[in-house]
Amino acid sequence: MKYSLKNRIARQVPLVGTLVTLPSPEIAEILSSAGFDWLFVDLEHSALGIKDAQALLQTANPHVECVIRVPLNDEVWIKKSLDIGASGIVVPQIQTAEEAAQAVQWCKYPPEGSRSVGIARAQGYGARFKPYLDSANEETAVILQIEHIRAIQNIESIVSIPGIDCLFIGPYDLSASMGKTGLVNDPEVQDAISMVKKCADRANIPMGIFGASPEAVKASVDEGYTLIAIGIDTVIFANAAKKMAELSC
């Protein structure tokens, strides 16, 4: 039986992915065949557009589900990203319970939400229209990014919102919002992250986090984080190229 990404997140076993920011179907194909459990297609911090994202989803190995990080908590971006076939949505910069509730609403069809109904790739261009509508609410992962000190201050009310499948820590933006830009291992930053984890655990909401390297996320994996994003396609390529260049000197 093949479990959806949302179901696998709920089982709280580590799922390792990486960020895709380049408009190259070949890159998505390579990364999805490299052993990752999922791919994180980033429309927030890249030049990717919705058509680029669809090409990446079409090329990725079908056994490796793709989530899309939308540029902002916005109804149009969320519905477009779901309609092209994303298995889940990462919504950045969630800071209040009201913002969290709105994101969930936009990801869910009525009566659970207010997602509008369209016919696109996700619905098989019409061929799988009813089966998709019947299953989308149960199979679409709603992942909210916690990456600002204001979110930390409101975390107890945020985790009370129904329909959140995962809280995803953005340590770099969080550190910046605390006046400690880039100091993700600063004790105060780590204390803030620990507070989110404790609240999420009490609410039985799985946690995710980004790290630049496997070493950067090892402690999080040991602590029971589920959705792990390691590295970015551009950085992976740059580091590999640099190592090769050093060998040729």
C-alpha positions in Angstrom: 0.0 0.0 0.0 1.3 3.4 -0.9 0.8 6.0 1.8 0.4 9.7 0.9 3.0 12.1 2.1 0.5 13.5 4.6 -0.1 10.0 6.0 3.7 9.4 6.2 4.2 12.6 8.0 1.5 11.6 10.5 3.3 8.3 11.2 6.2 10.5 12.4 9.1 8.6 10.8 12.0 10.7 9.4 11.4 11.8 5.8 14.4 13.4 4.2 14.1 15.8 1.3 16.0 18.7 -0.3 15.1 22.1 -1.8 14.6 22.5 -5.6 15.1 26.1 -6.8 16.4 25.6 -10.4 13.9 25.5 -13.4 15.5 22.3 -14.6 13.4 19.2 -15.0 16.6 17.2 -15.2 17.6 18.4 -11.7 14.2 17.3 -10.3 14.6 14.0 -12.1 18.1 13.4 -10.7 17.2 14.5 -7.1 14.0 12.4 -7.1 16.1 9.3 -8.1 18.9 9.9 -5.6 17.0 8.4 -2.6 15.2 11.4 -1.1 11.8 10.8 0.4 10.3 14.1 -0.9 11.2 17.2 -2.7 10.7 20.8 -1.5 9.9 23.0 -4.6 10.6 26.6 -3.5 8.6 29.4 -5.1 9.5 31.8 -2.2 13.2 32.2 -2.5 13.8 31.4 -6.2 13.0 32.6 -9.7 10.6 29.7 -10.3 7.2 30.4 -11.6 4.1 28.2 -11.5 4.8 26.8 -15.0 8.4 25.9 -13.9 7.0 24.2 -10.8 4.6 22.1 -12.8 7.4 20.9 -15.1 9.4 19.9 -12.0 6.4 17.9 -10.6 5.8 16.3 -14.0 9.4 15.1 -14.2 10.1 14.0 -10.7 9.9 10.3 -9.9 6.2 9.6 -9.0 7.3 7.7 -5.9 8.9 10.9 -4.5 6.1 13.4 -3.7 6.7 17.1 -4.1 5.5 19.9 -1.8 5.5 23.5 -3.0 6.5 26.4 -0.8 4.3 29.3 -2.0 5.8 32.8 -1.9 3.3 34.0 0.8 0.1 33.0 2.5 -2.1 33.7 -0.5 -5.2 32.0 -1.8 -4.2 32.3 -5.5 -0.7 30.9 -5.0 -2.1 28.0 -2.9 -4.8 26.9 -5.3 -2.5 27.2 -8.3 0.2 25.1 -6.6 -2.4 22.4 -5.6 -4.0 22.4 -9.0 -0.6 21.6 -10.7 -0.4 18.5 -8.5 1.6 19.4 -5.3 1.2 16.8 -2.6 1.4 19.5 0.0 1.8 23.2 0.6 4.4 24.9 2.7 3.1 28.3 3.8 5.9 30.7 4.9 5.9 33.3 7.7 2.9 32.1 9.7 2.8 34.3 12.8 -0.7 34.1 14.2 -3.5 31.6 14.7 -5.6 33.6 12.3 -3.0 33.3 9.6 -2.7 29.6 10.3 -6.5 29.1 10.0 -6.6 31.0 6.8 -3.9 28.9 5.2 -5.7 25.7 6.2 -9.0 27.0 4.7 -7.3 27.8 1.4 -5.9 24.3 1.2 -9.2 22.5 1.8 -12.2 22.1 -0.4 -15.6 22.9 1.2 -17.1 22.1 3.6 -13.7 21.9 5.5 -12.3 25.0 3.7 -12.8 27.4 0.9 -10.5 26.1 -1.9 -12.1 26.8 -5.2 -12.7 23.9 -7.7 -10.7 23.8 -10.9 -9.7 21.3 -13.5 -5.9 21.0 -14.1 -3.1 18.5 -13.7 -4.0 17.5 -10.2 -7.5 16.4 -11.4 -6.0 14.5 -14.4 -7.2 17.4 -16.6 -10.7 16.2 -15.8 -10.2 12.4 -16.1 -9.8 12.0 -12.3 -12.0 14.9 -11.3 -14.3 13.2 -8.8 -11.7 10.9 -7.2 -9.4 13.8 -6.7 -12.1 16.0 -5.1 -13.1 13.0 -2.9 -9.6 12.5 -1.6 -7.8 15.8 -1.7 -8.7 17.0 1.8 -7.4 13.8 3.3 -4.3 13.5 1.2 -3.0 17.1 0.9 -0.3 18.0 3.5 -0.7 21.5 5.1 2.7 22.5 6.4 3.0 25.8 8.1 6.4 27.5 8.5 7.3 28.9 11.9 10.2 31.4 11.3 9.5 34.6 13.3 9.7 35.5 16.9 6.0 36.6 16.7 5.1 33.1 15.8 6.9 31.8 18.9 4.9 34.3 21.0 1.7 32.9 19.5 2.6 29.3 19.2 0.1 27.9 21.7 -2.8 29.5 19.8 -1.3 28.4 16.4 -1.1 24.7 17.4 -4.8 24.8 18.4 -5.9 25.3 14.8 -7.4 22.1 13.2 -6.0 20.8 10.0 -2.3 21.5 10.5 -0.3 18.5 9.4 3.2 19.8 10.2 5.0 22.8 11.7 8.2 23.5 9.8 11.0 25.5 11.5 12.8 28.1 9.4 15.8 28.6 11.6 17.6 31.3 9.6 14.6 33.7 9.3 13.8 32.9 13.0 17.3 33.9 14.0 17.0 37.1 11.9 13.7 38.1 13.6 15.4 37.7 16.9 18.3 40.0 16.0 20.7 37.1 15.6 20.8 36.7 11.8 22.4 33.4 10.8 23.2 32.4 14.4 20.9 29.4 14.3 22.7 27.7 17.2 22.5 30.6 19.5 20.9 29.5 22.8 18.0 31.9 22.6 17.2 30.7 19.1 17.4 27.1 20.1 15.2 27.8 23.1 12.6 29.3 20.8 12.7 26.2 18.6 12.4 24.0 21.6 9.3 25.9 22.7 7.7 25.2 19.4 8.6 21.5 19.6 7.1 21.2 23.1 3.8 22.8 22.0 3.6 20.8 18.8 4.2 17.6 20.8 1.4 18.4 23.2 -0.9 19.0 20.2 0.4 15.9 18.4 1.5 17.9 15.4 4.7 16.6 13.6 7.6 18.9 13.2 9.9 19.7 10.3 13.1 21.7 9.9 15.6 22.9 7.4 19.4 22.4 7.7 22.3 23.2 5.4 23.9 19.8 5.9 23.1 16.3 7.4 25.2 17.3 10.5 23.0 20.4 11.0 19.8 18.3 11.3 21.1 15.3 13.2 20.0 16.6 16.6 16.5 17.3 15.2 16.2 13.8 13.8 17.3 12.5 17.2 14.6 14.6 18.9 11.9 13.2 16.7 11.5 15.7 13.9 9.7 14.1 10.9 10.0 16.3 7.8 13.7 17.0 7.2 14.9 19.3 4.4 18.7 19.2 3.8 20.5 21.5 1.5 19.5 23.3 -1.7 20.1 22.1 -5.3 22.3 25.1 -6.1 24.4 24.6 -3.0 24.7 20.9 -3.6 25.9 21.6 -7.1 28.3 24.4 -6.1 29.9 22.3 -3.3 30.4 19.3 -5.6 31.9 21.5 -8.3 34.2 23.1 -5.8 35.5 19.8 -4.6 36.2 18.7 -8.1 38.0 21.9 -8.9 40.2 21.5 -5.8 41.1 18.0 -6.9 42.2 19.3 -10.3 44.6 21.9 -8.9 
